[in-house]
Amino acid sequence: MNLIFAVMCLFQMCAESLSHNGTRPNIVMVMTDAFDGRLTFNPGSKVVQLPYINYVRELGSTFINAYTNSPICCPSRAAMWSGQFVHLTQSWNNYKCLDANATTWMDLLEKNGYFTKMLGKLDYTSGGHSLSNRVEAWTRDVPFLLRQESRPATQLMGNRSTVRVNTVDWKNTDFATDWIHQKAASSHRPFALYLGLNLPHTYKTDSLGPTGGGSTFRSSPYWLKKVHSELVTVPTWLPWASMHPVDYYSTVTKNCSGHFTKEEVKRIRAFYYAMCAEADAMLGQVISALRDRGLLNNTVVIFTADHGELAMEHRQFYKMSMFEGSSHVPLLIMGPGLASGLQVNQLVSLVDLYPTVLDIAKTSGIANLSGNSLLPLLDKYTTFPKRQYPDWVLSEYHGCNVNASTYMLRIGKWKYIAFADGLSVPPQLFDLSLDKEELDNVVFKFPDVQAVLDKQLRSIIDYPNVSATVRVYNKKEFGAWRQSVGSNYSQAIANLRWNVDWQKDVVTNERLIDRWLDESS
């Protein structure tokens, strides 16, 4: 313990000396995929050993109210890289995001003298992901329920010495540490490194073929021993009749409507936590490389994720939801001149990272950003002017597995969720101070609160109009794809990963799509 304290004091002394010498620090961002932010602070942090996240937490700052701007891979990353809300860039789904020539904060760092490198999962430009994912997003307004994912399952790999389960992520982590040792350490310029990990995102279910979807929680005994099994809980599920209609739709399309034993749910959740532990070790390898090369004391390290993972909360896995497991992301920042051991309550979101990184690099950015620099909240010398931060965050979702555009306003103790045009689908309202599991929708108990929050949400985003724009886009894109496949259309759509449900009533399902396309937008 004394040794740890000594190391922390040494880090602080070095950091303090560097904060005044006028040099620009190096910047390293590690962005995971589907990491539940609640695991980075108590009580969630007790369920699994995450030593390197804890290291950053002790030497840096932890944002305990950090949220994604869209709980799905590509749109959330588009928000982080552009600094703009997804409706402003029209990043509607995993296929439609930023243009390839969009200016990111990494582009600006490079233009302003930084030595830059981007490795691993980027996933913020248009054109990616599977055909199945696109069609599911485009046809989400069609009135049928088709299972779009495989049933969530677990897969045990290797033995107690098997460390490298996700070999792709480890390969990219090796590339990152090699770059630090061989390139960054010898550079005469400050450097910026981005490492995108796929963990702890679920794996493709190989037994179901290329259209099976990603529903397998995979780990090894080595990582499972990092999980405190006695602390793995079985979440409470609402009865079917009490579920919100959008949550009901998500549960069915995510193939979670069948029977799950408590042991099966606990196993899924334990495997998920083990996958988080493996991601934590990759963060540790990057930190170790920085320390070994004498770079850590002049490097700002940022750890975050694109979204969370429900891990069978609310009878769902995956993301695509405004519930905390899906929308709450980790955000930890440590570096020279920044506060240590700080827990920040301010509501923040991924769009804040763009101006924050530019502030760290002392670089000017573009105008009309949706976010705000977080550096004034972290600077131990308070050299930044006091700034009034918004008391809310916005998240929105327009992709597959949800049958209505969804908008979350998080403010104070409240989480307000509106859908579609604000009229056709009932809203949700949760008091997170009393209902951390989000099981009691109190929107009808507090109509005055709902009215105030809806008015504020509409002042931030004209969500009925955005929903209408998305509907037009979906029909246009699906119609263009359908025309492009010509006579092969019936076979092409039947071979998507919903094919079992589709084949039960091909004629009816195709008629529903025809009727939807014929309707006025």
Salt bridges, closest charged atoms under 4 A:
GLU16 OE2 - LYS380 NZ 2.89
ASP33 OD2 - ARG77 NH2 3.40
ASP33 OD2 - LYS121 NZ 2.58
ASP33 OD1 - HIS307 NE2 3.33
ASP36 OD2 - ARG38 NH2 2.77
ASP123 OD2 - HIS129 NE2 2.98
GLU136 OE2 - ARG497 NE 2.97
ASP141 OD2 - ARG471 NH1 3.45
GLU149 OE2 - ARG497 NH2 3.27
ASP174 OD2 - ARG164 NH1 2.64
ASP206 OD2 - ARG218 NH2 3.52
GLU264 OE2 - ARG151 NH2 2.98
ASP306 OD2 - ARG77 NE 3.24
ASP306 OD2 - HIS307 NE2 3.31
GLU313 OE2 - ARG38 NH2 2.89
GLU313 OE2 - ARG269 NH2 3.63
GLU324 OE1 - HIS328 ND1 2.79
GLU324 OE2 - LYS415 NZ 2.63
GLU396 OE2 - HIS87 ND1 2.70
GLU396 OE1 - HIS398 NE2 2.92
ASP431 OD2 - LYS413 NZ 3.51
GLU438 OE2 - LYS415 NZ 2.72
ASP440 OD2 - LYS445 NZ 3.61
ASP454 OD2 - ARG458 NE 2.57
ASP501 OD1 - ARG147 NH2 2.82
ASP501 OD1 - LYS504 NZ 3.75
ASP514 OD1 - ARG482 NH1 2.73
